[in-house]
């Protein structure tokens, strides 16, 4: 039951995040995070500041399969030694 609930919450969160992102794109609204990363000082935080212009590209990638596989592997018992 625990594994089912964990996987369901992960999946529901992914669906919710995708729906919110689609609404923001449809309204042509930036995300709080994209604004934050774009406003970082490149002299102080060069690697994080470099993410700002790429925020939409990076967060639009579909990583559900990768995430669910990692989650399931973490939920399975370790193989016997």
PDB file of N, CA, C and O in Angstrom:
ATOM      1  N   UNK A   1       0.821  -1.178   0.000  1.00  0.00           N
ATOM      2  CA  UNK A   1       0.000   0.000   0.000  1.00  0.00           C
ATOM      3  C   UNK A   1       0.875   1.256   0.000  1.00  0.00           C
ATOM      4  O   UNK A   1       0.571   2.236  -0.680  1.00  0.00           O
ATOM      5  N   UNK A   2       1.958   1.214   0.766  1.00  0.00           N
ATOM      6  CA  UNK A   2       2.840   2.388   0.822  1.00  0.00           C
ATOM      7  C   UNK A   2       3.409   2.706  -0.555  1.00  0.00           C
ATOM      8  O   UNK A   2       3.418   3.864  -0.975  1.00  0.00           O
ATOM      9  N   UNK A   3       3.883   1.680  -1.257  1.00  0.00           N
ATOM     10  CA  UNK A   3       4.464   1.895  -2.585  1.00  0.00           C
ATOM     11  C   UNK A   3       3.419   2.474  -3.536  1.00  0.00           C
ATOM     12  O   UNK A   3       3.716   3.396  -4.296  1.00  0.00           O
ATOM     13  N   UNK A   4       2.204   1.940  -3.498  1.00  0.00           N
ATOM     14  CA  UNK A   4       1.134   2.448  -4.346  1.00  0.00           C
ATOM     15  C   UNK A   4       0.895   3.934  -4.067  1.00  0.00           C
ATOM     16  O   UNK A   4       0.816   4.740  -4.994  1.00  0.00           O
ATOM     17  N   UNK A   5       0.782   4.286  -2.805  1.00  0.00           N
ATOM     18  CA  UNK A   5       0.512   5.688  -2.447  1.00  0.00           C
ATOM     19  C   UNK A   5       1.660   6.602  -2.868  1.00  0.00           C
ATOM     20  O   UNK A   5       1.429   7.702  -3.371  1.00  0.00           O
ATOM     21  N   UNK A   6       2.885   6.153  -2.664  1.00  0.00           N
ATOM     22  CA  UNK A   6       4.047   6.968  -3.047  1.00  0.00           C
ATOM     23  C   UNK A   6       4.059   7.199  -4.557  1.00  0.00           C
ATOM     24  O   UNK A   6       4.259   8.324  -5.016  1.00  0.00           O
ATOM     25  N   UNK A   7       3.845   6.137  -5.324  1.00  0.00           N
ATOM     26  CA  UNK A   7       3.832   6.253  -6.783  1.00  0.00           C
ATOM     27  C   UNK A   7       2.656   7.123  -7.233  1.00  0.00           C
ATOM     28  O   UNK A   7       2.801   7.945  -8.138  1.00  0.00           O
ATOM     29  N   UNK A   8       1.493   6.942  -6.604  1.00  0.00           N
ATOM     30  CA  UNK A   8       0.329   7.749  -6.968  1.00  0.00           C
ATOM     31  C   UNK A   8       0.586   9.233  -6.682  1.00  0.00           C
ATOM     32  O   UNK A   8       0.255  10.081  -7.511  1.00  0.00           O
ATOM     33  N   UNK A   9       1.164   9.558  -5.535  1.00  0.00           N
ATOM     34  CA  UNK A   9       1.435  10.958  -5.210  1.00  0.00           C
ATOM     35  C   UNK A   9       2.467  11.562  -6.174  1.00  0.00           C
ATOM     36  O   UNK A   9       2.339  12.718  -6.578  1.00  0.00           O
ATOM     37  N   UNK A  10       3.468  10.794  -6.531  1.00  0.00           N
ATOM     38  CA  UNK A  10       4.454  11.258  -7.504  1.00  0.00           C
ATOM     39  C   UNK A  10       3.766  11.553  -8.836  1.00  0.00           C
ATOM     40  O   UNK A  10       3.999  12.597  -9.445  1.00  0.00           O
ATOM     41  N   UNK A  11       2.921  10.631  -9.279  1.00  0.00           N
ATOM     42  CA  UNK A  11       2.229  10.775 -10.551  1.00  0.00           C
ATOM     43  C   UNK A  11       1.245  11.947 -10.514  1.00  0.00           C
ATOM     44  O   UNK A  11       1.189  12.736 -11.457  1.00  0.00           O
ATOM     45  N   UNK A  12       0.481  12.066  -9.447  1.00  0.00           N
ATOM     46  CA  UNK A  12      -0.468  13.175  -9.323  1.00  0.00           C
ATOM     47  C   UNK A  12       0.274  14.513  -9.298  1.00  0.00           C
ATOM     48  O   UNK A  12      -0.187  15.488  -9.891  1.00  0.00           O
ATOM     49  N   UNK A  13       1.400  14.563  -8.626  1.00  0.00           N
ATOM     50  CA  UNK A  13       2.199  15.779  -8.601  1.00  0.00           C
ATOM     51  C   UNK A  13       2.714  16.140  -9.983  1.00  0.00           C
ATOM     52  O   UNK A  13       2.728  17.312 -10.357  1.00  0.00           O
ATOM     53  N   UNK A  14       3.131  15.148 -10.733  1.00  0.00           N
ATOM     54  CA  UNK A  14       3.611  15.377 -12.101  1.00  0.00           C
ATOM     55  C   UNK A  14       2.484  15.909 -12.990  1.00  0.00           C
ATOM     56  O   UNK A  14       2.684  16.842 -13.767  1.00  0.00           O
ATOM     57  N   UNK A  15       1.311  15.313 -12.869  1.00  0.00           N
ATOM     58  CA  UNK A  15       0.162  15.771 -13.650  1.00  0.00           C
ATOM     59  C   UNK A  15      -0.185  17.217 -13.284  1.00  0.00           C
ATOM     60  O   UNK A  15      -0.429  18.046 -14.160  1.00  0.00           O
ATOM     61  N   UNK A  16      -0.202  17.501 -12.009  1.00  0.00           N
ATOM     62  CA  UNK A  16      -0.525  18.849 -11.530  1.00  0.00           C
ATOM     63  C   UNK A  16       0.496  19.877 -12.013  1.00  0.00           C
ATOM     64  O   UNK A  16       0.126  20.962 -12.462  1.00  0.00           O
ATOM     65  N   UNK A  17       1.765  19.539 -11.921  1.00  0.00           N
ATOM     66  CA  UNK A  17       2.823  20.461 -12.357  1.00  0.00           C
ATOM     67  C   UNK A  17       2.746  20.711 -13.860  1.00  0.00           C
ATOM     68  O   UNK A  17       2.926  21.843 -14.309  1.00  0.00           O
ATOM     69  N   UNK A  18       2.480  19.671 -14.633  1.00  0.00           N
ATOM     70  CA  UNK A  18       2.371  19.838 -16.088  1.00  0.00           C
ATOM     71  C   UNK A  18       1.172  20.714 -16.453  1.00  0.00           C
ATOM     72  O   UNK A  18       1.260  21.558 -17.345  1.00  0.00           O
ATOM     73  N   UNK A  19       0.055  20.508 -15.758  1.00  0.00           N
ATOM     74  CA  UNK A  19      -1.142  21.311 -16.036  1.00  0.00           C
ATOM     75  C   UNK A  19      -0.890  22.776 -15.699  1.00  0.00           C
ATOM     76  O   UNK A  19      -1.279  23.662 -16.460  1.00  0.00           O
ATOM     77  N   UNK A  20      -0.247  23.037 -14.570  1.00  0.00           N
ATOM     78  CA  UNK A  20       0.058  24.423 -14.179  1.00  0.00           C
ATOM     79  C   UNK A  20       1.011  25.070 -15.173  1.00  0.00           C
ATOM     80  O   UNK A  20       0.838  26.233 -15.536  1.00  0.00           O
ATOM     81  N   UNK A  21       2.008  24.325 -15.610  1.00  0.00           N
ATOM     82  CA  UNK A  21       2.971  24.859 -16.584  1.00  0.00           C
ATOM     83  C   UNK A  21       2.275  25.168 -17.906  1.00  0.00           C
ATOM     84  O   UNK A  21       2.567  26.181 -18.542  1.00  0.00           O
ATOM     85  N   UNK A  22       1.361  24.304 -18.318  1.00  0.00           N
ATOM     86  CA  UNK A  22       0.635  24.534 -19.571  1.00  0.00           C
ATOM     87  C   UNK A  22      -0.218  25.800 -19.464  1.00  0.00           C
ATOM     88  O   UNK A  22      -0.298  26.576 -20.417  1.00  0.00           O
ATOM     89  N   UNK A  23      -0.854  26.013 -18.309  1.00  0.00           N
ATOM     90  CA  UNK A  23      -1.652  27.231 -18.123  1.00  0.00           C
ATOM     91  C   UNK A  23      -0.773  28.473 -18.168  1.00  0.00           C
ATOM     92  O   UNK A  23      -1.143  29.478 -18.774  1.00  0.00           O
ATOM     93  N   UNK A  24       0.400  28.405 -17.524  1.00  0.00           N
ATOM     94  CA  UNK A  24       1.320  29.559 -17.541  1.00  0.00           C
ATOM     95  C   UNK A  24       1.782  29.857 -18.963  1.00  0.00           C
ATOM     96  O   UNK A  24       1.833  31.016 -19.376  1.00  0.00           O
ATOM     97  N   UNK A  25       2.119  28.801 -19.712  1.00  0.00           N
ATOM     98  CA  UNK A  25       2.549  29.009 -21.101  1.00  0.00           C
ATOM     99  C   UNK A  25       1.419  29.602 -21.936  1.00  0.00           C
ATOM    100  O   UNK A  25       1.649  30.504 -22.741  1.00  0.00           O
ATOM    101  N   UNK A  26       0.200  29.100 -21.748  1.00  0.00           N
ATOM    102  CA  UNK A  26      -0.948  29.601 -22.513  1.00  0.00           C
ATOM    103  C   UNK A  26      -1.198  31.074 -22.207  1.00  0.00           C
ATOM    104  O   UNK A  26      -1.592  31.838 -23.089  1.00  0.00           O
ATOM    105  N   UNK A  27      -0.971  31.469 -20.963  1.00  0.00           N
ATOM    106  CA  UNK A  27      -1.155  32.871 -20.552  1.00  0.00           C
ATOM    107  C   UNK A  27       0.102  33.697 -20.767  1.00  0.00           C
ATOM    108  O   UNK A  27       0.116  34.899 -20.502  1.00  0.00           O
ATOM    109  N   UNK A  28       1.165  33.043 -21.252  1.00  0.00           N
ATOM    110  CA  UNK A  28       2.460  33.699 -21.461  1.00  0.00           C
ATOM    111  C   UNK A  28       2.980  34.354 -20.179  1.00  0.00           C
ATOM    112  O   UNK A  28       3.475  35.482 -20.189  1.00  0.00           O
ATOM    113  N   UNK A  29       2.851  33.610 -19.078  1.00  0.00           N
ATOM    114  CA  UNK A  29       3.335  34.092 -17.781  1.00  0.00           C
ATOM    115  C   UNK A  29       4.612  33.350 -17.402  1.00  0.00           C
ATOM    116  O   UNK A  29       4.685  32.130 -17.555  1.00  0.00           O
ATOM    117  N   UNK A  30       5.621  34.070 -16.908  1.00  0.00           N
ATOM    118  CA  UNK A  30       6.846  33.392 -16.451  1.00  0.00           C
ATOM    119  C   UNK A  30       6.609  32.740 -15.083  1.00  0.00           C
ATOM    120  O   UNK A  30       5.710  33.129 -14.338  1.00  0.00           O
ATOM    121  N   UNK A  31       7.421  31.760 -14.783  1.00  0.00           N
ATOM    122  CA  UNK A  31       7.339  31.139 -13.458  1.00  0.00           C
ATOM    123  C   UNK A  31       8.178  31.941 -12.474  1.00  0.00           C
ATOM    124  O   UNK A  31       9.070  32.698 -12.859  1.00  0.00           O
ATOM    125  N   UNK A  32       7.872  31.757 -11.209  1.00  0.00           N
ATOM    126  CA  UNK A  32       8.666  32.416 -10.157  1.00  0.00           C
ATOM    127  C   UNK A  32      10.125  31.963 -10.255  1.00  0.00           C
ATOM    128  O   UNK A  32      11.041  32.778 -10.149  1.00  0.00           O
ATOM    129  N   UNK A  33      10.332  30.671 -10.457  1.00  0.00           N
ATOM    130  CA  UNK A  33      11.699  30.145 -10.528  1.00  0.00           C
ATOM    131  C   UNK A  33      12.465  30.696 -11.726  1.00  0.00           C
ATOM    132  O   UNK A  33      13.646  31.022 -11.613  1.00  0.00           O
ATOM    133  N   UNK A  34      11.792  30.801 -12.877  1.00  0.00           N
ATOM    134  CA  UNK A  34      12.500  31.329 -14.046  1.00  0.00           C
ATOM    135  C   UNK A  34      12.908  32.778 -13.796  1.00  0.00           C
ATOM    136  O   UNK A  34      14.006  33.186 -14.173  1.00  0.00           O
ATOM    137  N   UNK A  35      12.041  33.547 -13.171  1.00  0.00           N
ATOM    138  CA  UNK A  35      12.382  34.938 -12.843  1.00  0.00           C
ATOM    139  C   UNK A  35      13.537  34.983 -11.848  1.00  0.00           C
ATOM    140  O   UNK A  35      14.435  35.817 -11.970  1.00  0.00           O
ATOM    141  N   UNK A  36      13.515  34.094 -10.872  1.00  0.00           N
ATOM    142  CA  UNK A  36      14.570  34.056  -9.862  1.00  0.00           C
ATOM    143  C   UNK A  36      15.915  33.720 -10.505  1.00  0.00           C
ATOM    144  O   UNK A  36      16.905  34.413 -10.273  1.00  0.00           O
ATOM    145  N   UNK A  37      15.952  32.658 -11.312  1.00  0.00           N
ATOM    146  CA  UNK A  37      17.217  32.262 -11.938  1.00  0.00           C
ATOM    147  C   UNK A  37      17.727  33.321 -12.906  1.00  0.00           C
ATOM    148  O   UNK A  37      18.934  33.539 -13.004  1.00  0.00           O
ATOM    149  N   UNK A  38      16.824  33.979 -13.618  1.00  0.00           N
ATOM    150  CA  UNK A  38      17.245  35.014 -14.561  1.00  0.00           C
ATOM    151  C   UNK A  38      17.785  36.253 -13.855  1.00  0.00           C
ATOM    152  O   UNK A  38      18.533  37.032 -14.447  1.00  0.00           O
ATOM    153  N   UNK A  39      17.407  36.437 -12.585  1.00  0.00           N
ATOM    154  CA  UNK A  39      17.857  37.629 -11.860  1.00  0.00           C
ATOM    155  C   UNK A  39      19.125  37.385 -11.036  1.00  0.00           C
ATOM    156  O   UNK A  39      19.601  38.303 -10.368  1.00  0.00           O
ATOM    157  N   UNK A  40      19.671  36.187 -11.066  1.00  0.00           N
ATOM    158  CA  UNK A  40      20.880  35.895 -10.293  1.00  0.00           C
ATOM    159  C   UNK A  40      22.092  36.616 -10.874  1.00  0.00           C
ATOM    160  O   UNK A  40      22.189  36.821 -12.084  1.00  0.00           O
ATOM    161  N   UNK A  41      22.999  36.990 -10.005  1.00  0.00           N
ATOM    162  CA  UNK A  41      24.229  37.681 -10.409  1.00  0.00           C
ATOM    163  C   UNK A  41      25.214  36.664 -10.985  1.00  0.00           C
ATOM    164  O   UNK A  41      25.701  35.802 -10.254  1.00  0.00           O
ATOM    165  N   UNK A  42      25.513  36.750 -12.278  1.00  0.00           N
ATOM    166  CA  UNK A  42      26.426  35.780 -12.900  1.00  0.00           C
ATOM    167  C   UNK A  42      27.832  35.816 -12.306  1.00  0.00           C
ATOM    168  O   UNK A  42      28.547  34.816 -12.355  1.00  0.00           O
ATOM    169  N   UNK A  43      28.235  36.952 -11.746  1.00  0.00           N
ATOM    170  CA  UNK A  43      29.563  37.029 -11.135  1.00  0.00           C
ATOM    171  C   UNK A  43      29.601  36.227  -9.837  1.00  0.00           C
ATOM    172  O   UNK A  43      30.628  35.636  -9.505  1.00  0.00           O
ATOM    173  N   UNK A  44      28.499  36.203  -9.107  1.00  0.00           N
ATOM    174  CA  UNK A  44      28.440  35.478  -7.834  1.00  0.00           C
ATOM    175  C   UNK A  44      28.068  34.012  -8.007  1.00  0.00           C
ATOM    176  O   UNK A  44      28.636  33.133  -7.358  1.00  0.00           O
ATOM    177  N   UNK A  45      27.113  33.763  -8.885  1.00  0.00           N
ATOM    178  CA  UNK A  45      26.582  32.408  -9.068  1.00  0.00           C
ATOM    179  C   UNK A  45      26.502  32.075 -10.559  1.00  0.00           C
ATOM    180  O   UNK A  45      25.410  31.962 -11.115  1.00  0.00           O
ATOM    181  N   UNK A  46      27.657  31.920 -11.199  1.00  0.00           N
ATOM    182  CA  UNK A  46      27.659  31.762 -12.664  1.00  0.00           C
ATOM    183  C   UNK A  46      26.904  30.537 -13.170  1.00  0.00           C
ATOM    184  O   UNK A  46      26.199  30.622 -14.176  1.00  0.00           O
ATOM    185  N   UNK A  47      27.039  29.420 -12.501  1.00  0.00           N
ATOM    186  CA  UNK A  47      26.370  28.206 -12.993  1.00  0.00           C
ATOM    187  C   UNK A  47      24.858  28.296 -12.848  1.00  0.00           C
ATOM    188  O   UNK A  47      24.116  27.911 -13.751  1.00  0.00           O
ATOM    189  N   UNK A  48      24.409  28.804 -11.712  1.00  0.00           N
ATOM    190  CA  UNK A  48      22.967  28.946 -11.530  1.00  0.00           C
ATOM    191  C   UNK A  48      22.403  30.030 -12.442  1.00  0.00           C
ATOM    192  O   UNK A  48      21.319  29.862 -13.001  1.00  0.00           O
ATOM    193  N   UNK A  49      23.117  31.131 -12.598  1.00  0.00           N
ATOM    194  CA  UNK A  49      22.654  32.213 -13.472  1.00  0.00           C
ATOM    195  C   UNK A  49      22.550  31.731 -14.919  1.00  0.00           C
ATOM    196  O   UNK A  49      21.681  32.191 -15.660  1.00  0.00           O
ATOM    197  N   UNK A  50      23.408  30.829 -15.321  1.00  0.00           N
ATOM    198  CA  UNK A  50      23.375  30.305 -16.691  1.00  0.00           C
ATOM    199  C   UNK A  50      22.104  29.494 -16.956  1.00  0.00           C
ATOM    200  O   UNK A  50      21.704  29.331 -18.108  1.00  0.00           O
ATOM    201  N   UNK A  51      21.472  28.988 -15.901  1.00  0.00           N
ATOM    202  CA  UNK A  51      20.237  28.224 -16.069  1.00  0.00           C
ATOM    203  C   UNK A  51      19.052  29.119 -16.412  1.00  0.00           C
ATOM    204  O   UNK A  51      18.098  28.660 -17.041  1.00  0.00           O
ATOM    205  N   UNK A  52      19.096  30.381 -16.013  1.00  0.00           N
ATOM    206  CA  UNK A  52      17.967  31.286 -16.202  1.00  0.00           C
ATOM    207  C   UNK A  52      17.398  31.283 -17.602  1.00  0.00           C
ATOM    208  O   UNK A  52      16.212  31.003 -17.772  1.00  0.00           O
ATOM    209  N   UNK A  53      18.196  31.582 -18.613  1.00  0.00           N
ATOM    210  CA  UNK A  53      17.660  31.603 -19.975  1.00  0.00           C
ATOM    211  C   UNK A  53      17.214  30.228 -20.480  1.00  0.00           C
ATOM    212  O   UNK A  53      16.443  30.138 -21.436  1.00  0.00           O
ATOM    213  N   UNK A  54      17.695  29.164 -19.843  1.00  0.00           N
ATOM    214  CA  UNK A  54      17.364  27.798 -20.285  1.00  0.00           C
ATOM    215  C   UNK A  54      16.259  27.167 -19.439  1.00  0.00           C
ATOM    216  O   UNK A  54      15.909  26.007 -19.652  1.00  0.00           O
ATOM    217  N   UNK A  55      15.704  27.920 -18.478  1.00  0.00           N
ATOM    218  CA  UNK A  55      14.753  27.351 -17.526  1.00  0.00           C
ATOM    219  C   UNK A  55      13.596  26.631 -18.224  1.00  0.00           C
ATOM    220  O   UNK A  55      13.292  25.484 -17.895  1.00  0.00           O
ATOM    221  N   UNK A  56      12.956  27.292 -19.178  1.00  0.00           N
ATOM    222  CA  UNK A  56      11.811  26.682 -19.858  1.00  0.00           C
ATOM    223  C   UNK A  56      12.231  25.424 -20.602  1.00  0.00           C
ATOM    224  O   UNK A  56      11.559  24.396 -20.519  1.00  0.00           O
ATOM    225  N   UNK A  57      13.334  25.501 -21.325  1.00  0.00           N
ATOM    226  CA  UNK A  57      13.833  24.333 -22.067  1.00  0.00           C
ATOM    227  C   UNK A  57      14.106  23.163 -21.121  1.00  0.00           C
ATOM    228  O   UNK A  57      13.728  22.029 -21.416  1.00  0.00           O
ATOM    229  N   UNK A  58      14.751  23.427 -20.001  1.00  0.00           N
ATOM    230  CA  UNK A  58      15.119  22.358 -19.075  1.00  0.00           C
ATOM    231  C   UNK A  58      13.911  21.775 -18.359  1.00  0.00           C
ATOM    232  O   UNK A  58      13.849  20.566 -18.136  1.00  0.00           O
ATOM    233  N   UNK A  59      12.956  22.611 -17.999  1.00  0.00           N
ATOM    234  CA  UNK A  59      11.797  22.108 -17.269  1.00  0.00           C
ATOM    235  C   UNK A  59      10.715  21.551 -18.178  1.00  0.00           C
ATOM    236  O   UNK A  59       9.790  20.900 -17.693  1.00  0.00           O
ATOM    237  N   UNK A  60      10.800  21.783 -19.466  1.00  0.00           N
ATOM    238  CA  UNK A  60       9.832  21.209 -20.404  1.00  0.00           C
ATOM    239  C   UNK A  60      10.169  19.764 -20.764  1.00  0.00           C
ATOM    240  O   UNK A  60       9.355  19.066 -21.369  1.00  0.00           O
ATOM    241  N   UNK A  61      11.366  19.315 -20.392  1.00  0.00           N
ATOM    242  CA  UNK A  61      11.749  17.933 -20.710  1.00  0.00           C
ATOM    243  C   UNK A  61      10.851  16.964 -19.936  1.00  0.00           C
ATOM    244  O   UNK A  61      10.492  17.215 -18.785  1.00  0.00           O
ATOM    245  N   UNK A  62      10.502  15.874 -20.576  1.00  0.00           N
ATOM    246  CA  UNK A  62       9.684  14.855 -19.930  1.00  0.00           C
ATOM    247  C   UNK A  62      10.608  13.886 -19.186  1.00  0.00           C
ATOM    248  O   UNK A  62      11.260  13.042 -19.800  1.00  0.00           O
ATOM    249  N   UNK A  63      10.654  14.016 -17.886  1.00  0.00           N
ATOM    250  CA  UNK A  63      11.520  13.162 -17.069  1.00  0.00           C
ATOM    251  C   UNK A  63      10.706  12.191 -16.202  1.00  0.00           C
ATOM    252  O   UNK A  63      11.237  11.598 -15.264  1.00  0.00           O
ATOM    253  N   UNK A  64       9.423  12.035 -16.520  1.00  0.00           N
ATOM    254  CA  UNK A  64       8.577  11.171 -15.701  1.00  0.00           C
ATOM    255  C   UNK A  64       9.120   9.742 -15.647  1.00  0.00           C
ATOM    256  O   UNK A  64       9.259   9.176 -14.563  1.00  0.00           O
ATOM    257  N   UNK A  65       9.427   9.157 -16.805  1.00  0.00           N
ATOM    258  CA  UNK A  65       9.921   7.771 -16.824  1.00  0.00           C
ATOM    259  C   UNK A  65      11.179   7.610 -15.970  1.00  0.00           C
ATOM    260  O   UNK A  65      11.297   6.664 -15.191  1.00  0.00           O
ATOM    261  N   UNK A  66      12.102   8.533 -16.127  1.00  0.00           N
ATOM    262  CA  UNK A  66      13.349   8.477 -15.353  1.00  0.00           C
ATOM    263  C   UNK A  66      13.045   8.564 -13.851  1.00  0.00           C
ATOM    264  O   UNK A  66      13.612   7.820 -13.051  1.00  0.00           O
ATOM    265  N   UNK A  67      12.157   9.468 -13.488  1.00  0.00           N
ATOM    266  CA  UNK A  67      11.810   9.648 -12.081  1.00  0.00           C
ATOM    267  C   UNK A  67      11.079   8.455 -11.498  1.00  0.00           C
ATOM    268  O   UNK A  67      11.380   8.030 -10.382  1.00  0.00           O
ATOM    269  N   UNK A  68      10.122   7.907 -12.235  1.00  0.00           N
ATOM    270  CA  UNK A  68       9.352   6.779 -11.711  1.00  0.00           C
ATOM    271  C   UNK A  68      10.237   5.546 -11.591  1.00  0.00           C
ATOM    272  O   UNK A  68      10.076   4.757 -10.660  1.00  0.00           O
ATOM    273  N   UNK A  69      11.174   5.371 -12.527  1.00  0.00           N
ATOM    274  CA  UNK A  69      12.097   4.239 -12.416  1.00  0.00           C
ATOM    275  C   UNK A  69      12.971   4.365 -11.167  1.00  0.00           C
ATOM    276  O   UNK A  69      13.176   3.383 -10.453  1.00  0.00           O
ATOM    277  N   UNK A  70      13.477   5.549 -10.906  1.00  0.00           N
ATOM    278  CA  UNK A  70      14.299   5.766  -9.707  1.00  0.00           C
ATOM    279  C   UNK A  70      13.470   5.556  -8.448  1.00  0.00           C
ATOM    280  O   UNK A  70      13.947   4.970  -7.476  1.00  0.00           O
ATOM    281  N   UNK A  71      12.242   6.030  -8.464  1.00  0.00           N
ATOM    282  CA  UNK A  71      11.366   5.869  -7.308  1.00  0.00           C
ATOM    283  C   UNK A  71      11.084   4.395  -7.037  1.00  0.00           C
ATOM    284  O   UNK A  71      11.164   3.947  -5.894  1.00  0.00           O
ATOM    285  N   UNK A  72      10.756   3.644  -8.077  1.00  0.00           N
ATOM    286  CA  UNK A  72      10.459   2.211  -7.916  1.00  0.00           C
ATOM    287  C   UNK A  72      11.708   1.464  -7.438  1.00  0.00           C
ATOM    288  O   UNK A  72      11.625   0.618  -6.548  1.00  0.00           O
ATOM    289  N   UNK A  73      12.864   1.778  -8.030  1.00  0.00           N
ATOM    290  CA  UNK A  73      14.104   1.114  -7.573  1.00  0.00           C
ATOM    291  C   UNK A  73      14.349   1.394  -6.088  1.00  0.00           C
ATOM    292  O   UNK A  73      14.805   0.517  -5.356  1.00  0.00           O
ATOM    293  N   UNK A  74      14.051   2.589  -5.658  1.00  0.00           N
ATOM    294  CA  UNK A  74      14.246   2.936  -4.256  1.00  0.00           C
ATOM    295  C   UNK A  74      13.251   2.238  -3.340  1.00  0.00           C
ATOM    296  O   UNK A  74      13.546   2.018  -2.165  1.00  0.00           O
ATOM    297  N   UNK A  75      12.089   1.889  -3.853  1.00  0.00           N
ATOM    298  CA  UNK A  75      11.070   1.218  -3.044  1.00  0.00           C
ATOM    299  C   UNK A  75      11.271  -0.290  -2.950  1.00  0.00           C
ATOM    300  O   UNK A  75      10.803  -0.931  -2.009  1.00  0.00           O
ATOM    301  N   UNK A  76      11.971  -0.850  -3.936  1.00  0.00           N
ATOM    302  CA  UNK A  76      12.184  -2.298  -3.930  1.00  0.00           C
ATOM    303  C   UNK A  76      13.230  -2.685  -2.899  1.00  0.00           C
ATOM    304  O   UNK A  76      14.173  -1.933  -2.650  1.00  0.00           O
ATOM    305  N   UNK A  77      13.064  -3.851  -2.304  1.00  0.00           N
ATOM    306  CA  UNK A  77      14.087  -4.297  -1.354  1.00  0.00           C
ATOM    307  C   UNK A  77      15.410  -4.571  -2.079  1.00  0.00           C
ATOM    308  O   UNK A  77      15.427  -4.938  -3.254  1.00  0.00           O
ATOM    309  N   UNK A  78      16.481  -4.391  -1.374  1.00  0.00           N
ATOM    310  CA  UNK A  78      17.806  -4.661  -1.942  1.00  0.00           C
ATOM    311  C   UNK A  78      17.949  -6.156  -2.196  1.00  0.00           C
ATOM    312  O   UNK A  78      17.477  -6.970  -1.402  1.00  0.00           O
ATOM    313  N   UNK A  79      18.600  -6.521  -3.305  1.00  0.00           N
ATOM    314  CA  UNK A  79      18.805  -7.947  -3.569  1.00  0.00           C
ATOM    315  C   UNK A  79      19.721  -8.555  -2.499  1.00  0.00           C
ATOM    316  O   UNK A  79      20.580  -7.866  -1.948  1.00  0.00           O
ATOM    317  N   UNK A  80      19.535  -9.832  -2.211  1.00  0.00           N
ATOM    318  CA  UNK A  80      20.401 -10.474  -1.202  1.00  0.00           C
ATOM    319  C   UNK A  80      21.850 -10.482  -1.653  1.00  0.00           C
ATOM    320  O   UNK A  80      22.150 -10.628  -2.838  1.00  0.00           O
ATOM    321  N   UNK A  81      22.719 -10.326  -0.708  1.00  0.00           N
ATOM    322  CA  UNK A  81      24.162 -10.281  -1.015  1.00  0.00           C
ATOM    323  C   UNK A  81      24.725 -11.636  -1.341  1.00  0.00           C
ATOM    324  O   UNK A  81      25.918 -11.759  -1.619  1.00  0.00           O
TER     325      UNK A  81
END
